[in-house]
Amino acid sequence: MVVGESVEQVDLAVVGGGPGGYTAALRAAELGIKTILIDAQPKPGGVCLHMGCIPSKALLHAAEVINVSGRAKEFGIKFASPEINVDELRTWKEGVIDKLANGIVGMLKGAKVERLIGSASFQDSKSVRVDRYGENPVRVKFKHCIIATGSRPTKLPKLFKNAADVDSPLILDSTSALALSDVPKKLLIVGGGYIGLEMGTVYAALGSEVTVVEMMDGLLPGADRDLVRPLATRLAEDFKQIFLSTGVLGLEIKGNKVIASLKGKDVPETMEFDKALISVGRRPNTDELGLENTEVEIDQHGFIKVDDTLRTTDKKIFAIGDVSGQPMLAHRAIRQGIVAAEVIAGKSSSYDNRAVPAVVFTEPEVAWCGLTDTEAKEQGIKVGTAKFPWSASGRALTLNEPIGQTKILFDPETTRVLGVGIVGPRAGDLIAEAVLAIEMGAVLEDLASSIHAHPTLSETINEAALSGMSRLERKAKEATSAV
């Protein structure tokens, strides 16, 4: 033991205070388990609350207000150009974060979950050392532990001619981009995934000329092309340029500019920007936890190996959220946190969810869950497809948003719903019904016969199911006639 090190003993130590971690701690306390929550940040909430989901959605709402007011001229209402006070916008965003963080602190206090602020490192399979800021370290001995340390942005040091440029204030990651220190006139975004497109939407609305460079031949790689198409059309209007099938060969800081060397068809060899955002993914925070002192196994990507109860290869240690694999989403971590806490409490619980929704909060939003067209083709799964265009939705037309679509993938034999994709305003809210349908094993008729309020966007799910059933009925009649 280190001199000055105190010792605490608990039933459960949760390392990491993000959505998965604090949810696991609250559920464990609810089940009567003496729990301590260890987090390096002074306030709980993790990356999601402080440097991810919440600040980005706050800024995206501001962007939506700007963009919707600009498009209002299409139906006869004209607004003056917005006056944007970046300092006030930043203050409002920080206020949202503080309210939510303080709410979590209150819930933990009410549940009698002890909080310990500091950096944790495993000493063995039964204890972690917590180095606190300005105070003596604490050794926490536990019966069980849940690792929920999240992830961080991936850096690309090999892109830079000068190693020091990696840490230049002109080079942003998702964290520094959300800090909103200023609005650059010309912004390069390296990566056309959801983080890059969401941040591009924010900065374009605030006045930046946004250029996106993506190595693949389409935006949002992995998402179905018919869902991405309406978004790509809108972004082509909002962004200065989108270069697909294009690589960034190098980045260099010259004075107060970022010089990018590019390679692609009909793409300039070099371009100059005021700032560049690197948004090429995230990596799990597993490399500085001292896991080598335990029996926990890590795969080649840095993810911790777990079973369907979230137990690692060290039977007393569990792992949830971003450190446990893809998809790296806060709501997945929340569900896993509940499962892990219940398993530790002796309940029969497992992470066996069929559908984890994915949402891209751009304009329009893109959301999907369950099986996608892309996955069905890759896995050789035969599916039926039912679609409903939002150009036929009364509610979409009254919102001046007719470019959306709702799509249902189903088993052609049983009509069981296998996957749903939606593109359009509030797709992220609408996808919840699809998740429930998949989890319950619903068939097309369940969605088609359930009454949806009119006129609403949720009707598009009902309409898509009805169109799918009608097509199946026509095919059945044609087959009977042929006989």
DRENDO-1510 file (C-alpha; in Angstrom, 1 decimal, always signed):
<recs>
REC; n; res; u; v; w
REC; 1; MET; +0.0; +0.0; +0.0 .
REC; 2; VAL; +1.2; +3.5; -0.8 .
REC; 3; VAL; +1.9; +5.8; +2.2 .
REC; 4; GLY; -1.1; +7.9; +2.9 .
REC; 5; GLU; -3.4; +5.7; +0.9 .
REC; 6; SER; -6.7; +5.0; +2.5 .
REC; 7; VAL; -8.9; +1.9; +1.9 .
REC; 8; GLU; -12.6; +1.6; +1.2 .
REC; 9; GLN; -14.5; -1.7; +0.9 .
REC; 10; VAL; -17.7; -1.9; -1.2 .
REC; 11; ASP; -19.9; -4.5; -2.8 .
REC; 12; LEU; -19.7; -2.8; -6.2 .
REC; 13; ALA; -17.3; -0.3; -7.7 .
REC; 14; VAL; -18.4; +1.4; -10.9 .
REC; 15; VAL; -15.5; +3.0; -12.8 .
REC; 16; GLY; -16.8; +5.7; -15.1 .
REC; 17; GLY; -19.6; +8.2; -14.6 .
REC; 18; GLY; -21.2; +8.3; -18.0 .
REC; 19; PRO; -24.8; +7.2; -18.9 .
REC; 20; GLY; -23.9; +3.5; -18.5 .
REC; 21; GLY; -21.9; +4.0; -15.3 .
REC; 22; TYR; -24.3; +6.2; -13.4 .
REC; 23; THR; -27.3; +4.2; -14.5 .
REC; 24; ALA; -25.6; +1.0; -13.3 .
REC; 25; ALA; -24.8; +2.6; -10.0 .
REC; 26; LEU; -28.4; +3.8; -9.5 .
REC; 27; ARG; -29.9; +0.4; -10.4 .
REC; 28; ALA; -27.4; -1.4; -8.1 .
REC; 29; ALA; -28.2; +0.9; -5.2 .
REC; 30; GLU; -31.9; +0.3; -5.9 .
REC; 31; LEU; -31.3; -3.4; -5.5 .
REC; 32; GLY; -29.6; -2.9; -2.2 .
REC; 33; ILE; -26.0; -3.1; -3.3 .
REC; 34; LYS; -23.4; -0.9; -1.6 .
REC; 35; THR; -22.0; +1.1; -4.5 .
REC; 36; ILE; -19.3; +3.6; -5.2 .
REC; 37; LEU; -19.1; +5.5; -8.4 .
REC; 38; ILE; -15.5; +6.4; -9.5 .
REC; 39; ASP; -15.1; +9.1; -12.1 .
REC; 40; ALA; -12.2; +11.3; -13.3 .
REC; 41; GLN; -14.6; +14.2; -14.0 .
REC; 42; PRO; -15.9; +16.4; -11.2 .
REC; 43; LYS; -19.5; +16.0; -12.4 .
REC; 44; PRO; -21.1; +12.8; -13.7 .
REC; 45; GLY; -22.5; +12.4; -17.1 .
REC; 46; GLY; -19.4; +11.3; -19.0 .
REC; 47; VAL; -18.6; +12.2; -22.6 .
REC; 48; CYS; -22.3; +12.0; -23.6 .
REC; 49; LEU; -23.4; +14.8; -21.3 .
REC; 50; HIS; -20.3; +17.0; -21.3 .
REC; 51; MET; -18.6; +16.5; -24.7 .
REC; 52; GLY; -21.0; +14.6; -26.9 .
REC; 53; CYS; -24.7; +13.9; -27.1 .
REC; 54; ILE; -26.2; +16.7; -25.1 .
REC; 55; PRO; -24.0; +19.7; -26.2 .
REC; 56; SER; -24.2; +18.6; -29.8 .
REC; 57; LYS; -28.0; +18.4; -29.7 .
REC; 58; ALA; -28.2; +21.8; -28.0 .
REC; 59; LEU; -26.2; +23.3; -30.9 .
REC; 60; LEU; -28.1; +21.3; -33.5 .
REC; 61; HIS; -31.3; +22.8; -32.1 .
REC; 62; ALA; -29.9; +26.2; -32.6 .
REC; 63; ALA; -28.9; +25.3; -36.1 .
REC; 64; GLU; -32.4; +23.9; -36.8 .
REC; 65; VAL; -34.0; +27.2; -35.7 .
REC; 66; ILE; -31.7; +29.1; -38.1 .
REC; 67; ASN; -32.3; +26.8; -41.0 .
REC; 68; VAL; -36.1; +26.5; -40.5 .
REC; 69; SER; -36.5; +30.3; -40.3 .
REC; 70; GLY; -34.5; +30.6; -43.5 .
REC; 71; ARG; -36.7; +28.1; -45.3 .
REC; 72; ALA; -39.9; +29.8; -44.1 .
REC; 73; LYS; -39.8; +32.1; -47.1 .
REC; 74; GLU; -40.9; +29.1; -49.1 .
REC; 75; PHE; -44.4; +29.5; -47.6 .
REC; 76; GLY; -44.5; +33.3; -47.4 .
REC; 77; ILE; -42.8; +34.2; -44.1 .
REC; 78; LYS; -39.6; +36.1; -44.3 .
REC; 79; PHE; -37.2; +36.6; -41.4 .
REC; 80; ALA; -34.2; +38.9; -41.2 .
REC; 81; SER; -30.8; +37.3; -41.2 .
REC; 82; PRO; -30.1; +36.0; -37.7 .
REC; 83; GLU; -27.8; +37.8; -35.3 .
REC; 84; ILE; -25.7; +35.1; -33.7 .
REC; 85; ASN; -24.0; +35.8; -30.4 .
REC; 86; VAL; -21.6; +32.8; -30.0 .
REC; 87; ASP; -20.9; +33.7; -26.4 .
REC; 88; GLU; -24.5; +33.6; -25.4 .
REC; 89; LEU; -25.1; +30.4; -27.4 .
REC; 90; ARG; -22.2; +28.8; -25.6 .
REC; 91; THR; -23.5; +29.9; -22.2 .
REC; 92; TRP; -26.9; +28.5; -22.9 .
REC; 93; LYS; -25.4; +25.2; -24.0 .
REC; 94; GLU; -23.3; +25.0; -20.8 .
REC; 95; GLY; -26.4; +25.8; -18.8 .
REC; 96; VAL; -28.2; +22.8; -20.2 .
REC; 97; ILE; -25.2; +20.6; -19.3 .
REC; 98; ASP; -25.0; +21.9; -15.8 .
REC; 99; LYS; -28.7; +21.4; -15.1 .
REC; 100; LEU; -28.5; +17.8; -16.2 .
REC; 101; ALA; -25.2; +17.1; -14.4 .
REC; 102; ASN; -26.6; +18.6; -11.2 .
REC; 103; GLY; -29.7; +16.4; -11.6 .
REC; 104; ILE; -27.5; +13.3; -11.8 .
REC; 105; VAL; -25.6; +14.4; -8.7 .
REC; 106; GLY; -29.0; +14.7; -6.9 .
REC; 107; MET; -30.1; +11.2; -8.0 .
REC; 108; LEU; -26.9; +9.6; -6.9 .
REC; 109; LYS; -27.1; +11.4; -3.5 .
REC; 110; GLY; -30.7; +10.3; -3.1 .
REC; 111; ALA; -29.8; +6.7; -3.9 .
REC; 112; LYS; -26.9; +6.9; -1.4 .
REC; 113; VAL; -24.3; +6.1; -4.1 .
REC; 114; GLU; -20.9; +7.3; -2.9 .
REC; 115; ARG; -18.9; +9.4; -5.5 .
REC; 116; LEU; -15.2; +9.3; -5.7 .
REC; 117; ILE; -13.5; +11.8; -8.1 .
REC; 118; GLY; -10.2; +10.7; -9.5 .
REC; 119; SER; -8.4; +8.5; -12.0 .
REC; 120; ALA; -8.8; +4.7; -11.4 .
REC; 121; SER; -6.3; +2.0; -12.1 .
REC; 122; PHE; -6.7; -1.7; -11.3 .
REC; 123; GLN; -4.2; -3.1; -8.8 .
REC; 124; ASP; -5.6; -6.6; -9.1 .
REC; 125; SER; -8.9; -8.4; -9.8 .
REC; 126; LYS; -10.3; -7.1; -6.4 .
REC; 127; SER; -9.2; -3.5; -6.1 .
REC; 128; VAL; -8.6; -0.2; -7.9 .
REC; 129; ARG; -6.4; +2.6; -6.8 .
REC; 130; VAL; -8.0; +6.0; -7.3 .
REC; 131; ASP; -5.6; +9.0; -7.6 .
REC; 132; ARG; -7.4; +12.1; -6.5 .
REC; 133; TYR; -6.6; +15.7; -7.4 .
REC; 134; GLY; -4.8; +17.3; -4.5 .
REC; 135; GLU; -5.7; +14.6; -2.0 .
REC; 136; ASN; -4.3; +11.2; -0.9 .
REC; 137; PRO; -5.1; +8.2; -3.1 .
REC; 138; VAL; -7.8; +5.7; -2.2 .
REC; 139; ARG; -7.7; +2.0; -2.7 .
REC; 140; VAL; -11.2; +0.6; -3.3 .
REC; 141; LYS; -11.6; -3.1; -2.6 .
REC; 142; PHE; -14.7; -4.5; -4.2 .
REC; 143; LYS; -16.7; -7.7; -4.6 .
REC; 144; HIS; -17.7; -6.8; -8.1 .
REC; 145; CYS; -16.7; -4.0; -10.5 .
REC; 146; ILE; -18.3; -2.5; -13.6 .
REC; 147; ILE; -15.9; -0.8; -16.1 .
REC; 148; ALA; -17.7; +2.0; -17.9 .
REC; 149; THR; -14.9; +4.4; -19.0 .
REC; 150; GLY; -16.2; +5.2; -22.4 .
REC; 151; SER; -14.2; +6.3; -25.4 .
REC; 152; ARG; -12.3; +9.3; -26.9 .
REC; 153; PRO; -11.9; +10.7; -30.4 .
REC; 154; THR; -9.5; +8.9; -32.7 .
REC; 155; LYS; -6.5; +11.0; -33.7 .
REC; 156; LEU; -4.5; +10.8; -36.9 .
REC; 157; PRO; -1.0; +11.9; -36.1 .
REC; 158; LYS; +0.4; +10.4; -39.4 .
REC; 159; LEU; -1.6; +13.0; -41.3 .
REC; 160; PHE; +0.6; +15.9; -40.0 .
REC; 161; LYS; +3.9; +17.0; -41.5 .
REC; 162; ASN; +4.9; +18.4; -38.2 .
REC; 163; ALA; +4.1; +16.3; -35.1 .
REC; 164; ALA; +3.3; +19.4; -33.0 .
REC; 165; ASP; +0.5; +20.4; -35.3 .
REC; 166; VAL; -1.6; +17.6; -34.0 .
REC; 167; ASP; -2.3; +19.6; -30.8 .
REC; 168; SER; -2.8; +23.0; -32.6 .
REC; 169; PRO; -5.9; +24.9; -31.7 .
REC; 170; LEU; -6.7; +25.0; -35.4 .
REC; 171; ILE; -7.2; +21.2; -35.4 .
REC; 172; LEU; -10.5; +20.2; -33.7 .
REC; 173; ASP; -11.9; +17.0; -32.5 .
REC; 174; SER; -15.6; +16.5; -31.4 .
REC; 175; THR; -14.8; +17.8; -27.9 .
REC; 176; SER; -13.1; +21.0; -29.0 .
REC; 177; ALA; -15.6; +21.6; -31.8 .
REC; 178; LEU; -18.4; +21.5; -29.3 .
REC; 179; ALA; -16.6; +24.0; -27.1 .
REC; 180; LEU; -17.5; +26.5; -29.8 .
REC; 181; SER; -14.6; +28.9; -29.2 .
REC; 182; ASP; -15.4; +30.7; -32.5 .
REC; 183; VAL; -17.0; +30.1; -35.9 .
REC; 184; PRO; -14.3; +29.7; -38.6 .
REC; 185; LYS; -15.0; +31.1; -42.0 .
REC; 186; LYS; -13.7; +28.0; -43.7 .
REC; 187; LEU; -13.9; +24.6; -42.0 .
REC; 188; LEU; -12.6; +21.3; -43.2 .
REC; 189; ILE; -14.3; +18.2; -41.9 .
REC; 190; VAL; -12.3; +15.0; -42.3 .
REC; 191; GLY; -14.8; +12.1; -42.2 .
REC; 192; GLY; -18.4; +12.0; -43.5 .
REC; 193; GLY; -19.8; +9.9; -40.6 .
REC; 194; TYR; -22.5; +11.0; -38.1 .
REC; 195; ILE; -20.2; +13.2; -36.0 .
REC; 196; GLY; -18.7; +15.0; -38.9 .
REC; 197; LEU; -22.1; +15.6; -40.5 .
REC; 198; GLU; -23.7; +16.8; -37.2 .
REC; 199; MET; -20.9; +19.2; -36.5 .
REC; 200; GLY; -21.0; +20.3; -40.1 .
REC; 201; THR; -24.7; +21.1; -39.8 .
REC; 202; VAL; -24.0; +23.2; -36.7 .
REC; 203; TYR; -21.1; +25.2; -38.2 .
REC; 204; ALA; -22.7; +25.7; -41.6 .
REC; 205; ALA; -25.8; +27.2; -39.9 .
REC; 206; LEU; -23.6; +29.5; -37.8 .
REC; 207; GLY; -21.9; +30.8; -41.0 .
REC; 208; SER; -18.9; +28.5; -41.8 .
REC; 209; GLU; -18.2; +27.4; -45.3 .
REC; 210; VAL; -18.0; +23.7; -44.6 .
REC; 211; THR; -16.0; +21.2; -46.8 .
REC; 212; VAL; -16.4; +17.5; -46.0 .
REC; 213; VAL; -13.9; +14.9; -47.2 .
REC; 214; GLU; -14.9; +11.3; -47.1 .
REC; 215; MET; -12.8; +8.3; -48.2 .
REC; 216; MET; -15.8; +6.1; -49.1 .
REC; 217; ASP; -18.1; +6.7; -52.1 .
REC; 218; GLY; -21.0; +7.9; -49.9 .
REC; 219; LEU; -21.8; +9.8; -46.7 .
REC; 220; LEU; -22.7; +7.8; -43.5 .
REC; 221; PRO; -20.9; +4.6; -44.6 .
REC; 222; GLY; -22.9; +1.6; -43.3 .
REC; 223; ALA; -26.3; +3.3; -43.5 .
REC; 224; ASP; -28.7; +2.3; -46.3 .
REC; 225; ARG; -28.2; +4.5; -49.4 .
REC; 226; ASP; -31.9; +5.3; -49.8 .
REC; 227; LEU; -32.0; +6.8; -46.3 .
REC; 228; VAL; -28.8; +8.8; -46.9 .
REC; 229; ARG; -29.9; +10.2; -50.3 .
REC; 230; PRO; -32.3; +12.8; -49.0 .
REC; 231; LEU; -29.8; +14.0; -46.4 .
REC; 232; ALA; -27.0; +14.2; -49.0 .
REC; 233; THR; -29.3; +16.3; -51.2 .
REC; 234; ARG; -29.9; +18.8; -48.3 .
REC; 235; LEU; -26.2; +18.9; -47.2 .
REC; 236; ALA; -25.2; +19.6; -50.8 .
REC; 237; GLU; -27.1; +22.8; -50.5 .
REC; 238; ASP; -25.9; +23.7; -46.9 .
REC; 239; PHE; -22.3; +22.8; -47.2 .
REC; 240; LYS; -19.7; +24.5; -49.5 .
REC; 241; GLN; -18.3; +21.2; -50.9 .
REC; 242; ILE; -18.6; +17.5; -50.3 .
REC; 243; PHE; -15.7; +15.4; -51.7 .
REC; 244; LEU; -16.4; +11.6; -51.8 .
REC; 245; SER; -13.9; +8.9; -52.6 .
REC; 246; THR; -11.3; +11.4; -51.5 .
REC; 247; GLY; -8.3; +10.9; -49.2 .
REC; 248; VAL; -6.5; +13.5; -47.0 .
REC; 249; LEU; -2.8; +12.9; -47.7 .
REC; 250; GLY; -1.6; +15.5; -45.2 .
REC; 251; LEU; -2.4; +18.5; -43.0 .
REC; 252; GLU; +0.0; +21.3; -42.2 .
REC; 253; ILE; -0.3; +24.5; -40.1 .
REC; 254; LYS; +1.0; +27.5; -41.9 .
REC; 255; GLY; +0.6; +30.7; -39.9 .
REC; 256; ASN; -3.1; +30.8; -38.9 .
REC; 257; LYS; -4.2; +28.5; -41.7 .
REC; 258; VAL; -4.6; +24.7; -42.2 .
REC; 259; ILE; -3.3; +23.5; -45.5 .
REC; 260; ALA; -4.8; +20.2; -46.6 .
REC; 261; SER; -3.3; +17.9; -49.3 .
REC; 262; LEU; -6.1; +15.9; -51.0 .
REC; 263; LYS; -6.3; +13.1; -53.5 .
REC; 264; GLY; -9.5; +12.3; -55.4 .
REC; 265; LYS; -11.1; +12.8; -58.8 .
REC; 266; ASP; -11.7; +16.4; -59.8 .
REC; 267; VAL; -10.5; +17.5; -56.3 .
REC; 268; PRO; -7.9; +20.3; -55.8 .
REC; 269; GLU; -4.5; +19.0; -54.7 .
REC; 270; THR; -4.3; +21.5; -51.8 .
REC; 271; MET; -6.9; +23.6; -50.1 .
REC; 272; GLU; -6.7; +26.2; -47.3 .
REC; 273; PHE; -8.9; +26.4; -44.3 .
REC; 274; ASP; -9.2; +28.3; -41.0 .
REC; 275; LYS; -9.7; +25.1; -39.0 .
REC; 276; ALA; -10.0; +21.4; -39.5 .
REC; 277; LEU; -12.2; +18.9; -37.6 .
REC; 278; ILE; -11.0; +15.3; -37.5 .
REC; 279; SER; -14.0; +13.1; -37.1 .
REC; 280; VAL; -13.0; +9.6; -38.1 .
REC; 281; GLY; -14.3; +7.6; -35.2 .
REC; 282; ARG; -13.6; +6.9; -31.5 .
REC; 283; ARG; -11.5; +4.5; -29.5 .
REC; 284; PRO; -12.3; +2.8; -26.2 .
REC; 285; ASN; -10.7; +4.0; -23.0 .
REC; 286; THR; -9.1; +0.7; -21.9 .
REC; 287; ASP; -5.4; +1.4; -22.4 .
REC; 288; GLU; -4.6; +3.2; -19.1 .
REC; 289; LEU; -6.8; +1.2; -16.6 .
REC; 290; GLY; -4.2; -1.3; -15.4 .
REC; 291; LEU; -6.2; -4.2; -16.9 .
REC; 292; GLU; -3.0; -6.1; -17.3 .
REC; 293; ASN; -3.2; -6.6; -13.5 .
REC; 294; THR; -6.5; -8.5; -13.9 .
REC; 295; GLU; -7.7; -11.4; -16.0 .
REC; 296; VAL; -9.7; -9.1; -18.3 .
REC; 297; GLU; -9.1; -9.8; -22.0 .
REC; 298; ILE; -9.0; -7.1; -24.7 .
REC; 299; ASP; -9.5; -7.7; -28.4 .
REC; 300; GLN; -7.3; -6.2; -31.2 .
REC; 301; HIS; -9.4; -3.1; -31.3 .
REC; 302; GLY; -9.1; -2.3; -27.6 .
REC; 303; PHE; -12.6; -3.5; -26.7 .
REC; 304; ILE; -13.1; -5.6; -23.6 .
REC; 305; LYS; -14.4; -9.1; -24.2 .
REC; 306; VAL; -17.8; -9.7; -22.5 .
REC; 307; ASP; -20.6; -12.3; -22.6 .
REC; 308; ASP; -24.3; -11.7; -22.8 .
REC; 309; THR; -24.4; -10.8; -19.1 .
REC; 310; LEU; -21.6; -8.2; -19.6 .
REC; 311; ARG; -19.2; -10.3; -17.6 .
REC; 312; THR; -15.6; -10.1; -18.7 .
REC; 313; THR; -13.1; -13.0; -18.6 .
REC; 314; ASP; -12.4; -11.9; -15.0 .
REC; 315; LYS; -15.6; -13.3; -13.4 .
REC; 316; LYS; -15.9; -10.4; -10.8 .
REC; 317; ILE; -15.5; -7.7; -13.4 .
REC; 318; PHE; -18.1; -6.5; -15.9 .
REC; 319; ALA; -17.8; -4.0; -18.8 .
REC; 320; ILE; -20.5; -1.9; -20.4 .
REC; 321; GLY; -20.8; +0.9; -23.0 .
REC; 322; ASP; -18.2; +2.0; -25.5 .
REC; 323; VAL; -15.4; -0.2; -23.9 .
REC; 324; SER; -17.5; -3.4; -24.6 .
REC; 325; GLY; -17.7; -3.0; -28.4 .
REC; 326; GLN; -20.0; -1.6; -31.1 .
REC; 327; PRO; -22.2; +0.2; -31.5 .
REC; 328; MET; -20.7; +2.9; -29.3 .
REC; 329; LEU; -24.0; +4.6; -28.3 .
REC; 330; ALA; -25.1; +6.0; -24.9 .
REC; 331; HIS; -28.5; +4.2; -24.9 .
REC; 332; ARG; -26.8; +0.9; -25.5 .
REC; 333; ALA; -24.6; +1.7; -22.4 .
REC; 334; ILE; -27.6; +2.5; -20.3 .
REC; 335; ARG; -29.3; -0.8; -21.1 .
REC; 336; GLN; -26.1; -2.7; -20.4 .
REC; 337; GLY; -25.6; -0.9; -17.1 .
REC; 338; ILE; -29.0; -2.0; -15.9 .
REC; 339; VAL; -28.3; -5.6; -17.0 .
REC; 340; ALA; -24.9; -5.7; -15.3 .
REC; 341; ALA; -26.3; -4.4; -12.1 .
REC; 342; GLU; -29.1; -6.9; -12.1 .
REC; 343; VAL; -26.8; -9.8; -12.8 .
REC; 344; ILE; -24.6; -8.7; -9.9 .
REC; 345; ALA; -27.7; -8.6; -7.7 .
REC; 346; GLY; -28.4; -12.2; -8.6 .
REC; 347; LYS; -31.3; -11.5; -11.0 .
REC; 348; SER; -31.8; -13.4; -14.3 .
REC; 349; SER; -30.9; -10.7; -16.7 .
REC; 350; SER; -29.0; -10.6; -20.0 .
REC; 351; TYR; -28.1; -8.2; -22.8 .
REC; 352; ASP; -30.1; -9.9; -25.5 .
REC; 353; ASN; -31.7; -6.9; -27.2 .
REC; 354; ARG; -32.6; -7.4; -30.9 .
REC; 355; ALA; -32.6; -3.8; -31.9 .
REC; 356; VAL; -30.3; -0.9; -30.9 .
REC; 357; PRO; -31.5; +2.3; -32.6 .
REC; 358; ALA; -29.0; +4.5; -34.4 .
REC; 359; VAL; -29.8; +8.2; -35.0 .
REC; 360; VAL; -28.0; +10.9; -36.9 .
REC; 361; PHE; -29.3; +14.3; -35.8 .
REC; 362; THR; -28.8; +16.2; -39.0 .
REC; 363; GLU; -31.4; +17.9; -41.1 .
REC; 364; PRO; -33.2; +15.8; -42.0 .
REC; 365; GLU; -32.6; +13.2; -39.3 .
REC; 366; VAL; -31.7; +9.6; -40.2 .
REC; 367; ALA; -32.6; +6.7; -37.9 .
REC; 368; TRP; -32.7; +3.0; -38.2 .
REC; 369; CYS; -32.8; -0.2; -36.1 .
REC; 370; GLY; -32.7; -3.9; -36.5 .
REC; 371; LEU; -31.6; -5.3; -39.9 .
REC; 372; THR; -30.6; -2.9; -42.7 .
REC; 373; ASP; -30.6; -3.5; -46.4 .
REC; 374; THR; -26.8; -3.5; -46.4 .
REC; 375; GLU; -26.6; -6.2; -43.7 .
REC; 376; ALA; -29.3; -8.3; -45.4 .
REC; 377; LYS; -27.3; -8.3; -48.6 .
REC; 378; GLU; -24.0; -9.1; -46.9 .
REC; 379; GLN; -25.6; -11.9; -44.9 .
REC; 380; GLY; -27.6; -13.3; -47.7 .
REC; 381; ILE; -30.9; -12.8; -45.9 .
REC; 382; LYS; -34.0; -12.6; -48.0 .
REC; 383; VAL; -36.3; -9.7; -47.0 .
REC; 384; GLY; -39.4; -8.0; -48.1 .
REC; 385; THR; -39.4; -4.2; -48.2 .
REC; 386; ALA; -42.3; -1.8; -47.6 .
REC; 387; LYS; -41.8; +1.9; -48.1 .
REC; 388; PHE; -43.8; +5.1; -47.7 .
REC; 389; PRO; -42.6; +8.4; -49.2 .
REC; 390; TRP; -43.2; +11.5; -47.0 .
REC; 391; SER; -44.3; +13.4; -50.1 .
REC; 392; ALA; -47.6; +11.6; -49.5 .
REC; 393; SER; -47.7; +12.5; -45.8 .
REC; 394; GLY; -50.1; +15.3; -44.9 .
REC; 395; ARG; -48.1; +16.1; -41.8 .
REC; 396; ALA; -44.8; +16.2; -43.6 .
REC; 397; LEU; -46.2; +18.6; -46.2 .
REC; 398; THR; -47.6; +20.9; -43.5 .
REC; 399; LEU; -44.1; +21.0; -42.0 .
REC; 400; ASN; -42.6; +21.8; -45.5 .
REC; 401; GLU; -40.5; +18.6; -45.2 .
REC; 402; PRO; -41.7; +16.3; -48.0 .
REC; 403; ILE; -38.3; +14.6; -48.7 .
REC; 404; GLY; -38.5; +11.9; -46.1 .
REC; 405; GLN; -39.1; +8.2; -46.2 .
REC; 406; THR; -40.1; +5.3; -43.9 .
REC; 407; LYS; -39.0; +1.8; -44.8 .
REC; 408; ILE; -39.8; -1.5; -43.2 .
REC; 409; LEU; -37.8; -4.7; -43.8 .
REC; 410; PHE; -39.7; -7.9; -43.0 .
REC; 411; ASP; -39.5; -11.7; -43.4 .
REC; 412; PRO; -41.3; -12.5; -46.6 .
REC; 413; GLU; -42.7; -15.8; -45.2 .
REC; 414; THR; -43.9; -14.7; -41.7 .
REC; 415; THR; -44.0; -10.9; -42.3 .
REC; 416; ARG; -42.2; -10.4; -39.0 .
REC; 417; VAL; -40.6; -7.0; -38.8 .
REC; 418; LEU; -36.8; -7.3; -39.1 .
REC; 419; GLY; -35.7; -3.7; -39.5 .
REC; 420; VAL; -36.9; -0.1; -39.9 .
REC; 421; GLY; -35.3; +2.9; -41.4 .
REC; 422; ILE; -36.6; +6.5; -41.4 .
REC; 423; VAL; -35.2; +9.7; -42.9 .
REC; 424; GLY; -37.0; +13.0; -42.1 .
REC; 425; PRO; -37.6; +15.4; -39.2 .
REC; 426; ARG; -37.8; +13.8; -35.8 .
REC; 427; ALA; -36.8; +10.4; -37.2 .
REC; 428; GLY; -35.0; +9.8; -33.9 .
REC; 429; ASP; -38.2; +10.0; -32.0 .
REC; 430; LEU; -40.2; +7.9; -34.4 .
REC; 431; ILE; -37.7; +5.0; -34.4 .
REC; 432; ALA; -38.8; +4.1; -30.8 .
REC; 433; GLU; -42.0; +2.4; -32.2 .
REC; 434; ALA; -39.9; +0.4; -34.6 .
REC; 435; VAL; -37.6; -0.8; -31.8 .
REC; 436; LEU; -40.6; -1.9; -29.7 .
REC; 437; ALA; -42.0; -3.7; -32.7 .
REC; 438; ILE; -38.8; -5.7; -33.3 .
REC; 439; GLU; -38.3; -6.5; -29.7 .
REC; 440; MET; -41.9; -7.8; -29.4 .
REC; 441; GLY; -41.7; -9.8; -32.7 .
REC; 442; ALA; -44.4; -7.8; -34.3 .
REC; 443; VAL; -45.5; -8.6; -37.9 .
REC; 444; LEU; -46.6; -6.2; -40.6 .
REC; 445; GLU; -50.3; -6.5; -39.6 .
REC; 446; ASP; -49.5; -5.3; -36.1 .
REC; 447; LEU; -48.2; -2.0; -37.4 .
REC; 448; ALA; -50.9; -1.8; -40.1 .
REC; 449; SER; -53.9; -2.4; -37.8 .
REC; 450; SER; -52.7; -0.2; -34.9 .
REC; 451; ILE; -54.4; +3.2; -35.2 .
REC; 452; HIS; -51.9; +6.1; -35.5 .
REC; 453; ALA; -53.0; +9.7; -34.8 .
REC; 454; HIS; -53.7; +11.8; -37.9 .
REC; 455; PRO; -52.1; +13.9; -39.1 .
REC; 456; THR; -48.7; +12.8; -37.7 .
REC; 457; LEU; -45.4; +11.7; -38.9 .
REC; 458; SER; -45.8; +8.4; -37.0 .
REC; 459; GLU; -48.5; +7.5; -39.5 .
REC; 460; THR; -45.8; +6.9; -42.1 .
REC; 461; ILE; -44.9; +3.7; -40.2 .
REC; 462; ASN; -48.6; +2.6; -40.4 .
REC; 463; GLU; -48.7; +3.5; -44.1 .
REC; 464; ALA; -45.5; +1.7; -44.9 .
REC; 465; ALA; -46.9; -1.5; -43.2 .
REC; 466; LEU; -50.2; -1.1; -45.1 .
REC; 467; SER; -48.4; -0.8; -48.4 .
REC; 468; GLY; -46.4; -3.9; -47.7 .
REC; 469; MET; -49.5; -5.9; -46.8 .
REC; 470; SER; -51.3; -4.7; -49.9 .
REC; 471; ARG; -48.4; -5.8; -52.1 .
REC; 472; LEU; -48.3; -9.2; -50.5 .
REC; 473; GLU; -52.1; -9.6; -51.0 .
REC; 474; ARG; -51.7; -8.7; -54.7 .
REC; 475; LYS; -48.9; -11.2; -55.1 .
REC; 476; ALA; -51.1; -13.9; -53.5 .
REC; 477; LYS; -54.0; -13.1; -55.8 .
REC; 478; GLU; -51.7; -13.2; -58.9 .
REC; 479; ALA; -50.3; -16.6; -57.8 .
REC; 480; THR; -53.8; -18.0; -57.3 .
REC; 481; SER; -54.9; -16.6; -60.7 .
REC; 482; ALA; -51.9; -18.2; -62.4 .
REC; 483; VAL; -52.9; -21.6; -61.0 .
</recs>
